């Protein structure tokens, strides 16, 4: 039998071609969903169709068709917290690249150099650990670069090999440098925008002047640009608005026309052929002026958060935006209209994965942190292509997905349960809570001389269940047992016998937050971080179980169809074959920091992902519990089956799929 029969023909063919040239390769193949956070552009000065794109996860992408499609080039620093906001391609040698990086919420970062077009990178020792917030090359001297860091302004005159501080050491004023610009004619003239006003030097950093006249006090300066034809014209964007100087920064005037709510202009970009056209990328869309800043017009929706703007110097109708959540947007009409240009670019954080019960090539993933541009994505060809299926989710993060007995989809969000009705998600508000237990009420005393009656016993009032019409807890997990669905929420454990159209709280528990639930046949295991309960009869009765003594906190769980209970945490994987009475570890399964456990009933195996720095996917086959593992090349959040292949979701880089002929290791366990 052809082992690709369960995959679409186009997808199978692609895997064969890729694997013929990558035999025994370790890395699984990334396949979207496209989009996510894009941070910065750079262009090859010798080939304007060759672009580079920086991300917020350390990945650099490149395009050879002017941004029409992208491919991963390199993972800078091999870490997922580096924000690549600054990329410089040498005007003397397009193979020579310099990248500045910083880390969100930390003073960490670094400078990285490549001499082979970005294929390999090395950390620059002079700038190791520095938070690089700005980087630019001198237009008149490609060997000279200037960087802005939290400590001040640094300069290199040898293309980035060596750096020196050119602002006053330990300055309490000239530090936290967010933007840099160099005069196009005189490289000794440097502008530096800080988190508290702009500065300027005319002698290469020997002396600095605070050029704040006309600028509102304590303005964070995000971007500075100098007119390449008339260096006296300088634009600066700040938290207080956009400013223009016609005196080389001696005096600024505030530019009017941009709404006050859009004052956080992250980037300014001048049209290279028409100096009167300037683009302002803000936290509320793109603005454009065609009259040097006298009037402005917004050309995108206000929901677009812009990190960088690129204008093709050979075709200024081609304008591209690097955005939060939406990835790359491209315009071919000078910025009047934009469409997504994210083919090959994926920076999604996926929390949940669901395969359709009747067609394994139809899969769904849930996304967090992308608001209206995230939610749920669907693929009908095994992950090769994705489409957003989020109408009605109101931009909510999706934590969990499940398919009901009637094949309806349900999404668990931070604000309740949503059910897919046609093409629109609707929140489920038909929910019933258990009433709080009422105190016992004793029968009254008999009065003297009353006719003798049997002594009344204490009775308990039974309160009616309480319907809820605004059910918005965090929905952490779903499970299905027969025709009944269960969900673990921040308000309790709930069940549904109506394919998710209505829910009722599971009886027998005090209100508490539940993080996990898993089921196979009539065995259901539910847990929060530090305790667990078990049902062996489809949820009719529940019993607390004792957790492994060496496990300090639960991070994942599963149930196999032989009744085996699987629990994971920081200390590894634990298995119980006696309903939680005792727990054992699996021989030859060496892992910690478990992220996900999933029982694959079709293949009779338990799939495990562990550790946000680990690239190994594990499988434990039943009943002999032989261990199999694959080096995926990615830090995985979860692993799931897809036909006779595996699919994984990464922490920040979307979905990755196991290619054909990838070697695996198997260790027998007895």
Secondary structure as the mmCIF struct_conf table of DSSP 4:
data_model
#
loop_
_struct_conf.conf_type_id
_struct_conf.id
_struct_conf.beg_label_comp_id
_struct_conf.beg_label_asym_id
_struct_conf.beg_label_seq_id
_struct_conf.end_label_comp_id
_struct_conf.end_label_asym_id
_struct_conf.end_label_seq_id
TURN_TY1_P TURN_TY1_P1 UNK A 3 UNK A 6
BEND BEND1 UNK A 7 UNK A 7
HELX_RH_AL_P HELX_RH_AL_P1 UNK A 9 UNK A 21
BEND BEND2 UNK A 22 UNK A 22
TURN_TY1_P TURN_TY1_P2 UNK A 23 UNK A 24
HELX_LH_PP_P HELX_LH_PP_P1 UNK A 27 UNK A 28
STRN STRN1 UNK A 29 UNK A 30
STRN STRN2 UNK A 35 UNK A 36
STRN STRN3 UNK A 38 UNK A 44
TURN_TY1_P TURN_TY1_P3 UNK A 45 UNK A 46
STRN STRN4 UNK A 47 UNK A 55
BEND BEND3 UNK A 56 UNK A 58
STRN STRN5 UNK A 59 UNK A 63
BEND BEND4 UNK A 64 UNK A 65
TURN_TY1_P TURN_TY1_P4 UNK A 66 UNK A 67
BEND BEND5 UNK A 68 UNK A 69
STRN STRN6 UNK A 71 UNK A 75
HELX_RH_3T_P HELX_RH_3T_P1 UNK A 76 UNK A 78
TURN_TY1_P TURN_TY1_P5 UNK A 80 UNK A 81
STRN STRN7 UNK A 82 UNK A 89
BEND BEND6 UNK A 91 UNK A 92
TURN_TY1_P TURN_TY1_P6 UNK A 94 UNK A 95
STRN STRN8 UNK A 97 UNK A 103
TURN_TY1_P TURN_TY1_P7 UNK A 104 UNK A 105
STRN STRN9 UNK A 106 UNK A 114
BEND BEND7 UNK A 115 UNK A 116
TURN_TY1_P TURN_TY1_P8 UNK A 117 UNK A 118
BEND BEND8 UNK A 119 UNK A 120
STRN STRN10 UNK A 122 UNK A 123
HELX_RH_3T_P HELX_RH_3T_P2 UNK A 125 UNK A 127
TURN_TY1_P TURN_TY1_P9 UNK A 128 UNK A 129
STRN STRN11 UNK A 132 UNK A 138
TURN_TY1_P TURN_TY1_P10 UNK A 139 UNK A 140
STRN STRN12 UNK A 141 UNK A 149
BEND BEND9 UNK A 150 UNK A 151
STRN STRN13 UNK A 153 UNK A 156
BEND BEND10 UNK A 157 UNK A 158
TURN_TY1_P TURN_TY1_P11 UNK A 159 UNK A 160
BEND BEND11 UNK A 161 UNK A 162
STRN STRN14 UNK A 164 UNK A 165
BEND BEND12 UNK A 167 UNK A 167
HELX_LH_PP_P HELX_LH_PP_P2 UNK A 168 UNK A 168
TURN_TY1_P TURN_TY1_P12 UNK A 169 UNK A 170
BEND BEND13 UNK A 172 UNK A 174
BEND BEND14 UNK A 176 UNK A 176
STRN STRN15 UNK A 177 UNK A 182
BEND BEND15 UNK A 184 UNK A 185
TURN_TY1_P TURN_TY1_P13 UNK A 187 UNK A 188
STRN STRN16 UNK A 190 UNK A 194
TURN_TY1_P TURN_TY1_P14 UNK A 195 UNK A 196
STRN STRN17 UNK A 197 UNK A 201
BEND BEND16 UNK A 202 UNK A 203
TURN_TY1_P TURN_TY1_P15 UNK A 204 UNK A 205
BEND BEND17 UNK A 206 UNK A 207
STRN STRN18 UNK A 209 UNK A 210
TURN_TY1_P TURN_TY1_P16 UNK A 213 UNK A 214
BEND BEND18 UNK A 215 UNK A 215
HELX_LH_PP_P HELX_LH_PP_P3 UNK A 216 UNK A 216
TURN_TY1_P TURN_TY1_P17 UNK A 217 UNK A 218
STRN STRN19 UNK A 221 UNK A 226
BEND BEND19 UNK A 228 UNK A 229
TURN_TY1_P TURN_TY1_P18 UNK A 231 UNK A 232
STRN STRN20 UNK A 234 UNK A 238
TURN_TY1_P TURN_TY1_P19 UNK A 239 UNK A 240
STRN STRN21 UNK A 241 UNK A 245
BEND BEND20 UNK A 246 UNK A 247
TURN_TY1_P TURN_TY1_P20 UNK A 248 UNK A 249
BEND BEND21 UNK A 250 UNK A 251
STRN STRN22 UNK A 253 UNK A 255
HELX_LH_PP_P HELX_LH_PP_P4 UNK A 256 UNK A 256
BEND BEND22 UNK A 258 UNK A 258
HELX_RH_3T_P HELX_RH_3T_P3 UNK A 260 UNK A 262
STRN STRN23 UNK A 265 UNK A 270
BEND BEND23 UNK A 272 UNK A 273
TURN_TY1_P TURN_TY1_P21 UNK A 275 UNK A 276
STRN STRN24 UNK A 278 UNK A 282
TURN_TY1_P TURN_TY1_P22 UNK A 283 UNK A 284
STRN STRN25 UNK A 285 UNK A 289
BEND BEND24 UNK A 290 UNK A 291
TURN_TY1_P TURN_TY1_P23 UNK A 292 UNK A 293
BEND BEND25 UNK A 294 UNK A 295
STRN STRN26 UNK A 297 UNK A 298
BEND BEND26 UNK A 300 UNK A 300
TURN_TY1_P TURN_TY1_P24 UNK A 302 UNK A 303
STRN STRN27 UNK A 306 UNK A 311
TURN_TY1_P TURN_TY1_P25 UNK A 313 UNK A 314
TURN_TY1_P TURN_TY1_P26 UNK A 316 UNK A 317
STRN STRN28 UNK A 319 UNK A 323
TURN_TY1_P TURN_TY1_P27 UNK A 324 UNK A 325
STRN STRN29 UNK A 326 UNK A 326
STRN STRN30 UNK A 327 UNK A 331
BEND BEND27 UNK A 332 UNK A 333
TURN_TY1_P TURN_TY1_P28 UNK A 334 UNK A 335
BEND BEND28 UNK A 336 UNK A 336
STRN STRN31 UNK A 339 UNK A 340
TURN_TY1_P TURN_TY1_P29 UNK A 343 UNK A 344
STRN STRN32 UNK A 346 UNK A 347
STRN STRN33 UNK A 349 UNK A 355
BEND BEND29 UNK A 357 UNK A 358
TURN_TY1_P TURN_TY1_P30 UNK A 360 UNK A 361
STRN STRN34 UNK A 363 UNK A 368
BEND BEND30 UNK A 369 UNK A 369
HELX_RH_3T_P HELX_RH_3T_P4 UNK A 371 UNK A 373
STRN STRN35 UNK A 375 UNK A 379
BEND BEND31 UNK A 380 UNK A 381
TURN_TY1_P TURN_TY1_P31 UNK A 382 UNK A 383
BEND BEND32 UNK A 384 UNK A 385
STRN STRN36 UNK A 387 UNK A 388
TURN_TY1_P TURN_TY1_P32 UNK A 391 UNK A 392
BEND BEND33 UNK A 393 UNK A 393
TURN_TY1_P TURN_TY1_P33 UNK A 394 UNK A 395
STRN STRN37 UNK A 398 UNK A 403
TURN_TY1_P TURN_TY1_P34 UNK A 405 UNK A 406
BEND BEND34 UNK A 407 UNK A 407
STRN STRN38 UNK A 409 UNK A 413
TURN_TY1_P TURN_TY1_P35 UNK A 414 UNK A 415
STRN STRN39 UNK A 416 UNK A 421
TURN_TY1_P TURN_TY1_P36 UNK A 422 UNK A 423
STRN STRN40 UNK A 424 UNK A 427
STRN STRN41 UNK A 431 UNK A 433
HELX_LH_PP_P HELX_LH_PP_P5 UNK A 434 UNK A 439
STRN STRN42 UNK A 440 UNK A 441
HELX_LH_PP_P HELX_LH_PP_P6 UNK A 442 UNK A 447
TURN_TY1_P TURN_TY1_P37 UNK A 448 UNK A 449
HELX_LH_PP_P HELX_LH_PP_P7 UNK A 450 UNK A 452
HELX_LH_PP_P HELX_LH_PP_P8 UNK A 454 UNK A 458
STRN STRN43 UNK A 459 UNK A 460
HELX_LH_PP_P HELX_LH_PP_P9 UNK A 463 UNK A 465
STRN STRN44 UNK A 466 UNK A 468
BEND BEND35 UNK A 469 UNK A 469
STRN STRN45 UNK A 475 UNK A 481
TURN_TY1_P TURN_TY1_P38 UNK A 482 UNK A 483
STRN STRN46 UNK A 484 UNK A 489
TURN_TY1_P TURN_TY1_P39 UNK A 490 UNK A 491
STRN STRN47 UNK A 492 UNK A 496
BEND BEND36 UNK A 497 UNK A 498
TURN_TY1_P TURN_TY1_P40 UNK A 499 UNK A 500
BEND BEND37 UNK A 501 UNK A 502
STRN STRN48 UNK A 503 UNK A 505
HELX_LH_PP_P HELX_LH_PP_P10 UNK A 506 UNK A 506
TURN_TY1_P TURN_TY1_P41 UNK A 507 UNK A 508
BEND BEND38 UNK A 511 UNK A 511
STRN STRN49 UNK A 516 UNK A 520
TURN_TY1_P TURN_TY1_P42 UNK A 521 UNK A 522
STRN STRN50 UNK A 523 UNK A 527
BEND BEND39 UNK A 529 UNK A 530
STRN STRN51 UNK A 532 UNK A 535
BEND BEND40 UNK A 536 UNK A 537
TURN_TY1_P TURN_TY1_P43 UNK A 538 UNK A 539
BEND BEND41 UNK A 540 UNK A 541
STRN STRN52 UNK A 543 UNK A 545
HELX_LH_PP_P HELX_LH_PP_P11 UNK A 546 UNK A 548
TURN_TY1_P TURN_TY1_P44 UNK A 549 UNK A 550
STRN STRN53 UNK A 554 UNK A 559
TURN_TY1_P TURN_TY1_P45 UNK A 561 UNK A 562
BEND BEND42 UNK A 563 UNK A 563
STRN STRN54 UNK A 565 UNK A 569
TURN_TY1_P TURN_TY1_P46 UNK A 570 UNK A 571
STRN STRN55 UNK A 572 UNK A 576
BEND BEND43 UNK A 577 UNK A 578
TURN_TY1_P TURN_TY1_P47 UNK A 579 UNK A 580
BEND BEND44 UNK A 581 UNK A 582
STRN STRN56 UNK A 584 UNK A 584
HELX_LH_PP_P HELX_LH_PP_P12 UNK A 585 UNK A 586
TURN_TY1_P TURN_TY1_P48 UNK A 587 UNK A 588
BEND BEND45 UNK A 593 UNK A 593
STRN STRN57 UNK A 594 UNK A 600
TURN_TY1_P TURN_TY1_P49 UNK A 601 UNK A 604
STRN STRN58 UNK A 605 UNK A 610
TURN_TY1_P TURN_TY1_P50 UNK A 612 UNK A 613
STRN STRN59 UNK A 616 UNK A 621
TURN_TY1_P TURN_TY1_P51 UNK A 622 UNK A 625
STRN STRN60 UNK A 626 UNK A 631
BEND BEND46 UNK A 633 UNK A 634
STRN STRN61 UNK A 636 UNK A 642
TURN_TY1_P TURN_TY1_P52 UNK A 643 UNK A 644
STRN STRN62 UNK A 645 UNK A 650
BEND BEND47 UNK A 651 UNK A 653
STRN STRN63 UNK A 655 UNK A 657
HELX_LH_PP_P HELX_LH_PP_P13 UNK A 658 UNK A 659
TURN_TY1_P TURN_TY1_P53 UNK A 660 UNK A 661
STRN STRN64 UNK A 665 UNK A 667
#
